[in-house]
Amino acid sequence: MEGTRWSTLSPLLDELLELTGHSRARRLAQIEGSDPDLARELENIMALEEERPDFMSQPVVDASLFAPQPDQEIGPYRLVEPIGEGGMGQVWLAARADGLYERRVALKLLRPGLGDVGLHARFTRERQILARLGHAHIARLLDAGISQDGQPYLALDYVRGDPITDYAQKRALDIRTRLQLFAQVCAAVSHAHANLVVHRDLKPSNILVTSSGEVCLLDFGIAKLLDQQDQVTVDEITRTGSRTFTLHYAAPEQLRGEIITTMTDVYALGVVLYELLTDCKPYGLTRPSDAAWEEAILGGEPGKPSQVAARMARDSASVFDKRRARALAGDLDNIVLKALSKLPEQRYASVEALAQDLRRHLDGQPVHARAQSLGYRARKYLRRHALGLSVGGAITGVLAVSLGIVSWQASKALKEATRAQAMQDFVVGIFEGSGSSDSGQGLDVRALLDAGVTRADSELSSQPQARAELIGLIARLRSGLGDDEQALALLDRQQLVLDAMGDSAPANLRLDSAALRGHGLRELGRNQECLDKLGRSLSVAQDAADAYPLPAAEFLSQLGRCHAALNGRAVARDLFGQALQLRKAHASATALSAESENDLAMLQLADGRPDVALRGLREALGHLRYNGGEQNALGAEIWSGLGSAFQAQDNTTEAEAAYRQALNIALARFGASHPRTSTIQSSLAAVLMGVGKLAESEQLLAQAQDSLLAQWGSDSERLATHESLRGMVALERDQPAESEALLADAIRIWRSRGAMDGHAWDLCHLAQAQTELARDQQAEANRHECLALLKATPNADAIPAVAALVQAALDRNDTIRARAWLAQLPTDTPRNRPELSLVQARLAQLTGEADAGQQIDAALAQLPDDGKHRRLRWQALSMQAAQACLVGQRDVGAAMRDRIASEVQLMEPEHRRQQRRLALLSAACSAKGQAAKG
């Protein structure tokens, strides 16, 4: 191929490879219209790429011809000898070629002949990551650039040393010295995490130890910047990509293709620590194939390091191995196995937490890691067999233990309170997860909780504080199950106990109770009641903030959310800010800070600033990932917020992806029947309806229906929103009778609650359904009320509604009514709005105005070629087709009509009403156009 031809083809090929499906086909068709031969060449190249996915990344000539050679100059450096090679690049020992100073460096280059854009991006990302890291135990970036022949390079510290495991084995280091080396590794990785960098490929060969005993962490080639989400899509946020990690050190979530967080590095450090302490890898495989490794990482349990060392001691009779086995037993076994937990949330919350536990061990202090207790093993067993077991017996035991713990706590010394709290947290963890079962077990759980309250009343009658604490705990568990009415009833019961205690009732217990009450009232839509009841305790929270910062912060957050729900955003912003400061000042509450950041970001969204909201939500997500991961209620809430922010930007692709991520977390965390899951399903359904995925939208709404009815009843505003969505989906699916029934039910609820002002569009949609059912008189009345409500609502945009009403009149060829609707607009209404220009052009077309074609062309020119305006563009193009037929160019018009119909069928095959509507707009091509031509 000639160079000039390739220069034409190459940018077009890059453009097409970035597109998929319909977008690619449409762009290729455009190219074919101007250069059929070029389009054919592009199709052939892309076909080869589909048959051989590595086709585009293969060099066009033998890469070895261009491989770097000793003494070759790359930028200001002269290559000395190769010292390493990986999947992405080569590393050379190099020296300055210009003689400015004497220094040897490790020069990292991309492997010659690679054309993979992804590898270039990874190389660039490694440079960005190393530029932000500066730590004594991380190889420094000294220089970076591109040589004259286009070869990118990174100049790094040249480190002479051995992999950490080899270093320890060669010198037969004792356990204490090995742990001191590992502490240096933790310091380096912790520094990276503090700069929002996850390494993702920690292994001994990337951790070198110099002859002086200094650790140096290398190779950030597949590391991830957690704070660069502004530059990527949701797919990039959540994607792990191709397998670029090292299998033996990979965490289970990497193999499953799940989200990568700092916990992934904690797992890899656990593997390195296991190998460093035992000279063996975990799992003790007899057939160490890749498949066996994957199976072990995903489902196997590593043996205790001390047991591995004991077996080695028996085999070798080595005194060193016997001492090692004794040294590893107990704390170190527990620390290593905690780091290697299958679930990220069961590992150490951070690398620093792992390092602190190791320091406590070295200092002879108690460590946080504990052996797997009976309760822990039972929970693991229940998780593995969640669908096959009744949890009644287990929960009965837990409740009994919980009652015993609370009673026992009242009489034990203060030093044991931490243990009691940990047991309570364990109980809460079981019950908050119990909502994930959909096999009818929930009834057993609720009955047992009720029995627990009865026992608390009888067995703890002489211990009011313990009784109040237990009732509060059970109220929280009820709330976690979605039983907010029952939780509120329990809080009323708890309040009687607290009131009887008078001044002896602890302030933190009162604050916890009030905060949980605020949550329940808000979930039930009783926002004014929330303000009234929590407002009475605001001074208590502010007075107690120094002594009890976290309960006070939670109270302020709940009160702020109730203000926000009633549009009191200024007050809410102040309360959220106070909560954030309290949480930031508390070392153990960094994950809770993400909750306050989420609250503040959602206020920005409510203020109409989705860009600012997105930045805040991404920051909150980054902090949540850094402090325990996102597979929890807050993670689902943040992802749902991201979906709302993307939706506000009309970015339906990213909104859909974010809501799906939120739904995945909610399903895993709460189960399919939980109200929070149902809320996310409804949000996702709304987005899917907007992009024409009507069947899936309808399915999600049906799944959410029962939960919404059970939680909020048949007259709740949440159900009204849900019914409204279902009605709109039915209307778009060309099911007007079903749509009418659903929308009428939603309007009934809005009217009963005096809330019609914010839901005028339901009346407009109901009118559309009634028109298609020939209920013209009812439809006309609803149209008038819809428009009147919109015009009376401050800041409401009536133009889309008027345009829809005009279109409905024109669909019936009622040009008089169409003009009457247009006259309803205020005189200062801008007439260049796309939807308004479109209906005015259609009116001109139907009344035979001479410039109708020009008006249609002008209306089409106003419409961007994007997803938001896709349907309006189809309407305009259909009108163009009809105009061509009306002026005698029937063949041209018919071809345009068929092309539009094919595109609609391809992109929105479920949207029957849209297809019928476009056929109506271009009907002239089968009737009047033919007559005009004759």
Buried (B, 14 or more C-beta within 10 A) or exposed (E): EEEEEEEBBEEBBEEBBEEEEEEBBBBBEEBBEEBEEBBEBBBEBBEEBEEEEEEBBEBEEEEEEEBBEEEBBBBBBBBBEBBBEBEBBBBBBBBBBEEEEEEBBBBBBBBBBBEBEEBBEBBEBBBBBBEEBEBEBBBBBBBBBEBEEEBBBBBBBBBEBBBBBBBBBEEEBBBEEBBBBBBBBBBBBBBBBBBBBBBBBBBBBBBBBEEEBBBBBBBBBBBBBBBBBEEEBBEEBBEBBEEBBBEBBBBBBBBEEBBBBBBBBBBBBBBBBBBBBBBBBBBBEEEEEEEBBBBBBEEBEBBBBBBBBBBBBEEEEBEEBBBBBBBBBBBBBBBBBBBBBBEBEBBBBBBBBBBBBBBBBBEEEEBBBEEBEEBEEBBBEBEEEBEEBEBBEBBBEBBEBBBEBBBBBBEEEEEEEEEBEEBBEBBBEBBBBBBBBEEEBBEBBBEBBBEBBEBBBEBBEEBBBBBBBBBBBBBBBBBBBBBBBBBBBBBEBBBEBBEEBEEEBBBBBBBBBBBBBBBBBBBBBBBEBBBEBBEEBBEBBEEBBEEBBBBBBBBBBBBBBBBBBEEBBEBBBBBBBBBBBBBBEBEEBBBBBBBBBBBBBBBBBBEEBBEBBBBBBBBBBBBBBBBBBBBBBBBBBBBBBBBBBBBBBEBBBBBBBBBBBBBBBBBBBBBBBBBBBBBBBBBBBBBBBBBBBBEEBBBBBEBBBEBBBEBBEEEBBBBBBBBBBBBBBBBBBBBBEBBBBBBBBBBBBBEEEEEBEEBBBBBBBBBBBBBBBEBEEBBBBBBBBBBBBBBEEEEBEBBBBBBBBBBBBBBEEBBEBBEEBBEBBEEEEEEEBBBBBBBBBBBBBBEEEEEBBEBBBBBBEBBEEEBEBBBBBBBBBBBBBBBBBBBBBBEBBBBBBEEBBEBBEEBBEBBBBBBEBBBEBBBBBBEBBBEBBE
